[in-house]
Amino acid sequence: MRFNILTICTLVASAAAAPSLNHVLHEKRNKLPFGWGQGKELDGKTLLPMKIGLAQGNLEKAEEFLMEVSHPDSPNFGQHWSARKIAETFAPSHESVKAVMDWLVSSGITADRISRSQSLGWLHFDATVEEAERLLQTKYRVHTHQTGKSHVACSEYHVPQHISRHIDLITPTVHFDTKLPMGKENRVTRVKRAATTTAAAGHPVKTKAALGVGAPGSGSLPKKGASININGLIDELKNCDLFITPNCLRALYKFPTGFTANPQNSYGIVEYTPQSFLQGDLDLFFANFSRRQVQRTPIIDSIDGGAPQTTNQSFQFNGESDLDLEYAMTLVNPQKVTLYQTGDFVEGASFNNFLDAIDGSYCTFEGGDDPTQDATYPDPFPGGYTGPENCGGFAATKVISTSYAYNEADLTAAYEMRQCAEYMKLGLAGTTILYSSGDNGVAGNLDECINSNGTYNNGTSGMFNPSFPSTCPYVTSVGATQIKPNATVTQPEEACETVIFSGGGFSNVFALPSYQTNAVKSFFANHPPPYTAAQYNSSQLSRGFPDISANGANYVVAIDGNFSLVYGTSASSPVVGSIITLINEARFAVGKGSVGFINPTLYANPDALNDITTGGNQGCGTPGFSSVPGWDPVTGLGTPNFPKLLAKFLALN
């Protein structure tokens, strides 16, 4: 961020140690975190382990790189990148490294004292307090927490103006990233990132908003319907409008039962503690719909202390995981499914915590996770996970489905853009990332809409409330359909309007991606919505979602020892993930690789999907958007047509 002379003078006047005029404020903490007391000055000879996080390079070329390996017209389709190539491509530029190194050396930190991290994003060196204070024009103190723990920090620091754009952050400085409970007063103002505590909707960010996805009552969990007797449903297709089973889905989307398990193929389902499957429920479902899988379990990757829990047993604790795993495991069998059980029983976890575990470089990317939003491990709370945070160590499967979501308006734009960049990198590596689009139409989780001042209301009026990460252009957003009443599996579906409404709309943060431009322009040209800019982002320049849909109503699910009907895009996403996994299986069988980021191929081949042209996604006191011929912000491009999609993807490199 550039500052005028008046701003610089103001910053100079407020500095603990007045910086020279070529220095600018880089980061500042307004208050000490809860529980910490003002500390005493440090001995100037004390050594500090200094780390400088360098600004990442080439992010402006991200979409270009991803299209090169993902667009069906590219000669390099499917030639996904190695982790090393991704790290090197997005490593800080030579210019940034040289500029920061030159500054350090000219300030008395000799080159032989400086090392560079394996991830290429950090410079490390030891410096005395005197050197660090002179380098950063600041004053260090030792602060003491009420528990007795000590921490070295400063209230603000400065860097030369020409260096600021090359640096993301420096530690130790203003950050209190110790493993202690965080209070609401814990705030850092990063001058180079304006309004870091302001959500995308304009209201103050709620502390730890990112951690609630797995909590009972969370707005993105599926909805429970009636308990049912499944007698006669196992092989019947005539009642699929009332009871969805695995065979109904196979008939709807024309895909076969699995028959091979290529070791190169893999499918992952992400769950957030305390959501957990029960083995008895899996076995009950398998006994009726996939008998050879009785007593089969998913491969469990325990992230940050995550483990299936059996203490709390009810739909609010087991409904999501049972639904996801019963259908994913059945539909891709004999291919195994990996369960990423994320977060401990005390603090839980955010999407960022999961991403840290499958890509260690993300732990430090752009300064790392946000301690005011993401879980910190070891867990500082009694009974929490005491091991180290999982940074890497878990492999990303070829397809990853997540049936949880935030409101885009819950979090800051900077937080969401950082996470979205990671989904782009996973796509470059050949992983398909799927997220459910939401169950409340144009409203957000808990059916909330946005007031003119950015706050949430009860959903009867206000601005539409889009879902994140669905609004990230580097994920595939999955909406929901249903079989029309009294219709069969051979007839066209409609947008889901039973219990839930398919989430869809337009982003207030992310721009329209190139692969979606023609589809969105056609939608507005031929079917302009009857709403104003006061209700949604009508610029026609922002990312639209969902991209694709699948059935989301009347799923027969074994939960807590009984069968119930379940509704939600929570069901739709793992079904699409299963279909993509079967396509990958076929590609591996002929010596090809995974499909990776599928959106460019979907939008280039809309005829490979079943277009949905009826139904809508009401919300915010309106009928919402309508399903129309072509792409729409209700069901996207439509539902999968497996034979056509398989033919398209097999024809590609």
N, C-alpha and C positions, 0 to 999 in steps of 0.2 A: 504494500500500500504506500502511496506517495503522500507526503505531508507538505503543507505550505509553511512559510516562515513562521507565521503566528502559531501554528500547531507545534512546530519544533520548539519554539521558545517556551511554550506552555509545558511541554514534556521535560525540557531542560530544567525548568524551575521546580518541577515536582520530583525530580530524580533524587534518590538517596545520595548518590555521589554524582555531581553534575557532569554529564558527558560532554566531550568536545562536540563542536557543531557538525562534524561529519558522522556522528552517531545518531541513530534513531532508536526509539523504544521498540523492542521486539516482542516481549511478553511482560505482562504485569498481573499480579494477584491483588484483588481489591481487599480481601479479608483473609485471615488465617482460617483454615478448615476447623470445623467443630472439634473441640477437645484439645486443640493445640494452644500453647502459651507462647508469648513473645520471648524469643531466645536471646542468648548472650553472644557477643562477638567471638569469632574464632581466632585462635593464634594464627598469625600470618604465615607460619611455616608449615601448617597442617596440609597434607596432601589430599587433593580431591580427584576422584576418577571422573574426568570430564568426557562427555559424549556429545557430538554434534550431529544431529540428524539432517542430512542434506536433502534439498528439494529433488523430487523424482523427475526423471527426464522422459520425454516422448509421449506423455499422456495425451497431448493434443492429437497424436496420430493413432490413438487407441482403436477407433472405429475402422480406420483404414487397415490396420493390421488384422483385426478380427475378420473383416470382410474378405481379406485375402485367403483365409483358410476356411471360410464359412459360406461364401456366396457360391451358388451352383454354377455360375458362369466363370468362376476363377479357375485357372489351370492348377492352382495350388490348393484346391479344395481338399480338406482332410489331412493336409500336411501340418498337423498340429505341432506346437512348439514344445521343446523341453523346458523343464523348470529353469535350467541354466540360461537358456536363450531368453526366457521371459525376464529373469532377474537382470541380465546384462542389458537388455533393450530398455528397460525402465529404470535402470540405475541412473544416478545423478550424472549429468553431462560432464565431459572433460572440463568444460569452462567452469562449472560450479566447483568441482574438486580443486582445480587450480586456483580459483579465486579465494576459496576458503583456506587452502594450504598457504598461499602467499600471505594472506592476512595473519595467520598464526605465526609463520616464520618471522615476518616483519615485527611481530609483537613479542618475539623472544622465545617462542615455542619451537625448538629446532626440529627439523624433519625427522631425525632419528627417534624422536619421542612420540611420533604420531603413527598409528596403525589404522588400517581400514577393515571394517567388518566383512565377514564372508558374504553377507547379503549385499555388500557394496554401498549401502545407504548411510553408513555411520563412520565418523572419524573418532578415534579414541586416543586420549593422552592423559597423563597425570599432570596436575599443576598444583602449585602451592596456592593457598588462599590469596596471598598477595598477588600472584600472577593472574588468577581467575578474576579477582576484583578489578584489576587494572584492565584486563582484556575486555570485560563485559561492562565496565563502568557501573559497578554495583557494590553492595555490602552483604556479605554472608553472615548468617547467624545459626546457632544451634538451637532448634526449637524442641520443646519437650511436650509430649502428649500426656494427658491425665493418667494414662496407664504406666507412664514412666519411660516409654520408648522415645528415643531421640532421632532427629532428622535435620539434615543440613539443607538450608534453602535461603533464597533471597526474595525480596518482594517484587523486584522487576529487574530487567537487564536490557542492555543496549548493544547494538552491533553497528559497524559502519554502514552507511546507507547503501553503498554499492554492493555490500555483502548480503543484505537482508533477503533479497530475492533468491539467493542460493541456499538459504538455511530454513529448515522447517522449525526446529526447536533445538535447545541445548539443555543438557542435564548435568549435574543437579542445578536447578535454578528455582523457578516458581512452583514446580510440580510437587505435590505431596502424594506420590504414588506408592507410599508405604502400605502395607497390608493391614489397614485399620478401617473401621466403619467410617463412612463418609457422611458428613452432615450437609444439610441443605445450603449452608453458607459457603461450601467449598466451590469456589468459582475462579476460573482463570480467564482473563481477557487477552486473547491473542490479537495483537494489533494488526498483524498481517491477514487475519481472518476475521472480518467484521462480523459482529452480531452472533458470536458463537453460542450464546445462550438464548437465541431467538429461533423458535421453530419455523418450519416452512410456511405455516399459516400466519405468522407474525406475533404469536403469543409467547410468553416465556416458556422455555422447555421445562417439563416436569422431570425432576431428578429420578433416575433409574426407570424412565419410561420404556426403555428397551428390554427390561428384564421380565416383564409381566406376561410374555407370550404363553408360557406353560401353566400359568396359574388357573385354578378352577374359576370358571366364570369369565375367562378371557374372551374378548369379543370375536376372536378368530377361530374358536373351537367349533366343531360340528354341532348340529342340533338333533336331539333325540325325539323320535316319534313313538308310536305304539309298540308294546311288546307283542310278539307274534308266535304262532305255532307254525313251524316250517314244514309240517307233513305235506307231501305232494309238491313241494317247491323245487326239489333238488334238480330235476331234469326238465322241468316245465318251462316253456318259453311263452305260453299263451297268456301268462299273468305278469309279464315284465313291466307293464304300465303301473302295477301295484307293488311289485316285489322285485328289486334288482338283485340278481345273483351273478356269479362269474360267467355262467353260460349266457345270460342275457347280454352282458358286455361283449362277449366274443361274437354273438350274433349281430349286435348293433354295429360293431366296427369291423367285422369280418376278419378277425385275427384268430389264429389257431392256438391250441394248447402248446405250451413249450415242450420241446423234446430233446434239446441239447443244452449243455452248460459249458461253453467255451471258457477256459481259464482266463482269457484276456478280457472277458466281459464282466461287468459288475453293475449293481444297482443299489443305491443308498436311499434310506428313509431317515429323515432327521426328526427327532423328538426332543422336547424340552421338559426336563424334570419340573414338577412331579408327575407329568403325564407318563404313563407306563402301560405296557401290555401285560396281560396275564397269560401264562402258558396254558392254563386250563381253557381259556377262551379260544386261543389259537387251535387247540386240539378239538374243541367242540365244533368249531367252524370246519376244520379239515375233515373231521369224521363224516361230515355231511356233504362237503363240496370238493374235497381233494384228499381222498383217504390215504394215499401213500405218504402224505406229509404229516400224519399224526406223530406227535412228539418231536417234530422238527422245530428248531429255533433259528432265529436270525443270527448272523455273525454280529456280535455286540462290540462296538467300539465305545469304550467308556471315556468320555471327554470331561475333564475337570470334575472328576468324581461322579459322573453320571452313571446310574445303574437302575435297572427296573425295580420299582418299589412295589411291595404288596401290602403295606400298612394301611393305605387308604384305597378302598375299593368302591367305586361308584362311577357312573357315566362321566362325571366331571373330572375324574382322574384316569379312567381307562378308555373312554370312548374314542378319543383321537387315535391313540396308538393301536388299539385293537382294530379299528377300521383300516388304518393305513397298512398294517402288516398282514392282516388276513387277506386283503385283496392283492397287494403287491406280491406276496409270497406265492399265492395261488396262481396268479396270472403269468408269472415268469418261470414257475417250477419246470425243470429241475435247477434252473439258475438260482444261486443263493442270493439272499438279500442282506445287505449290511445295515444294521441299525446304529445310527450315530446318537447315542443317548447322551444328551448334553446338559451339563450343570449339576451341582450337588443338590441336596434336599433343603438346604438353608437359603442359599442365595439365588440358585437357578442360573440361567445364562441368557445371553443375547445372541443374535445372529453373528455378531462380530466374534464372540467367543468360539463359536463353531468354526468360523473361517480361519481363526488363528490356528486351530488344531489341524486343519488339512493343508495349511500353507504357512509355514513358520515365518516367512518374510512379511506376512500381513501383520504380525505382532508389532513390528516397528515401522510399517509403511505409514508415511505422513505423520510420524510421531506416535503411532500405536493407537490402542483403544482409548475411549473416553471414560475415565474412572467415575464420572458422574452418571454414566449411562450403562456401561458394561460391567460385568462381574469381575472382581479382582480375586485372584487366587495366589497363595493359599487363602481360603475363606477366613476373614477376620472374626466371624461370628461363631458363638459356641455351637459345637456339633457339626461344623462345616468341614469341607474337604481341605485337608492340611498339606496336600502335595503341591508341587509347583504348577503354575499355569501351563496348559498344554499348548506349546508353540511348535507346530509341526508334529511329526510322529505318526500321523494318521493319513492314509492315502485317500485321495478323492476318487470315488467311484465314477464310472463313465456316465451315469445318469444319477442326479440327486433331486429328490422330490421333497418339498417342504410345504406342509399344510397349515402353516402359521403365517401371520402377517401383522404389520403395523399400519396405522394411518400414516400417510405421507406427512400429514400435519403434526404428527407427534414429535418429530425430531428435526434437527437443524439440516439445512440443505448441505452444509459441509460434511456432516456425518453421513448423510445418504450418498453423496457423490463419492466419498472415500470407499464406502462399501460397494457401490456400483462398479467402481474401477476394479475391484477384486473379482466380481462376477465376470467382467470382461477377460481378466487374466485366466480364469478357470475355463472359459470358452476357448481361449487360445490353446490351452493345454488339452482340449478335446472332451471336456465335460459338459453335458447338457444340464442346465440349472432350471428347475421348474418351481414355480410358486403359485399357490391358489390365489384367486383374484378377490376373494371376499364374498360374504353371504348376505349383504344388505343393499344390493343394488348400487345406486350412486351415493349412498350414505356410507359411513365408515363403520369400524368396529363398534359394537354396542348400539348400532343404528344412529350414531351421532353425526350431525352436520355442523357446518362452520358458520358462526355469526360474522357480521361485518368487522368486528374488532378482533377476530381470530380465535375467539373462545368457542368451545363446543356447546351445542344445544341438544334437545331431546329428539332431534331428527324430523320434526314436523315442518321445518323451513330452513332457509339458509343456503350457503354455498355447498356444492357437492364435495365429498370427502374421499379422494382417491386413496388407493392402497399401495403401500410400499412393502417389499421390493418390486411389486408388479410394474410400477412406473419406471423402474430402471430399464433402459433399452437393451441390456445385455442378459436379461433373464427371459424365459418363456412363461408368460402369465396364462393361467388356465381358468376359464370360466365354467359355468354349469348349464346343462340342458336337462330336459326330462322327456320321457315318452308321453305323447299326448294321451289324455284319458281315453280308454277303450281302443287305443291304437296298438299295433303290433311292432315287433322289432324291425320289420321291413319297411315301415313308414317313416317319413321325416320326423325328427324330434323338433322341439321348440325350446325357447329359453326357459330356464327353470323358474317357475312361479309357484312352487309348492313348498311351503315352510320357509324357503330361502329364495333370494333373488341374486342372480349372477352379478358379482362385482364388476364394474367397468366404468370407464371415463377417460379423463385426460389429466396429465401431470401438471402440477404447478411448479415443478423443479427441473425436469429433464426435457431437453429439446427433442423434436421429431427426428428419429433416426432415418437414415437414407433408405434403408430397406423397406420402410413403412410409408414413405412419402406418398406414393401413388395411391395406395389403399385409403389413406386418410383423406387425401384430396378428393378422391372419388366419393367418399362418404359425405363430405360436406357439400360437394357440388350437387349430388343427386338426392340427398336426404338431410338437408340442414335442420338441426335440432331447434325446437321452438323456445330456446332459452337465451338469456343475455349473459354478458360477461360478469354480471353480479352473481351468477349461479355456477359457472364453470369456466375453465380456461378456453375461451372461444377463439383464441388467436389463430387456430389451425396450424400452429407451429410447435406444438408440444406432443410428447409421446402419448399414444393412445393404448389402452389395454382393455380386455385381454387379447392374446394372440390366437388362442385355440380354446376349445371347450370339450367337455365330456360330461356324461350323465352325472347328476349330483342329487338325485332324489330317490327315496325309497330303498336305500341299500339295506340288505339283510346282513346284520352284523351280530356276532356272538359277543356279548358284554356281560361280565359278572355272572356267568353261568346260564344266561338266557339269551334268546334272540330278540332283537329290537330293530325297528326301522331307523335309519340315520340319514341325515340330509346335510349337504354342504359341498362347496368347492374343495373341502378337505378330502372328499372322495374322488373328485375329478382329477386332481393333480397326480396322485399315485397311479391312476388308471392310464393317463397319458404317459407317465414315466414307464409303466410296464410295456406299453406299445413301442416306445422308443428303444427300450432294452431288447425287445424281440427283433427290432430292425437291426440293432447293433450286432445281435447274435448272428443274423444272416450275413451281415457284412464281414464279420470276422471269419465266417465259414468259407468265404471266397477270397480271403487274404487281404481284406481291406480293414480300415480302422473304424473307430467310433465316429458318429455323425457330429458330435460336439454341439456348437451353437446352431440350433435348427431354424431360427426365425427367418433368415434370408431365404432359405429353401422353401419354407412354408409360403412366404409372401410371393415368391416367384412362381409358385405352383398352386394357386388356390383351388384348381380343379381336383387336387388330390385330397380335398377335404369335403365333408358334407355341409354345404351351406345351410345355415339356420336363418329362416326369414320371418318367423313369428315369435311373439313374446316380447317382454321388456324387462327393465330392471328398476322398478320404482324406488323412490326414496326421497328424503328431504321435502316431503309434501308435494312431490311431482310424480308423473308417470315414469320419470327417468328417460333413458334412451330406448330406442326400438330396434329390434332385430330386422335387418333389411337385406336384400340381395348384396353380396359382397361383404367386405369387412364391416363390422360395427362394434361400438363399445359396449356390447352386451355379451356376445358369444364369439367375438373375434372373427376369424376366418371360417369357423365352423368346427365340426367334430372330425376325428381321424377316419380316413378310409384306408385301412391297413394295406390292402393289395396295391392301391395306387401309390401310397407313400413308400411302401417297400420298393416298388419298381423305380420310383424317382431316386431314392437314396442308393439303390444298388447300381444304378447307371452312372453315379458320380464316382470320382476317384477314391 
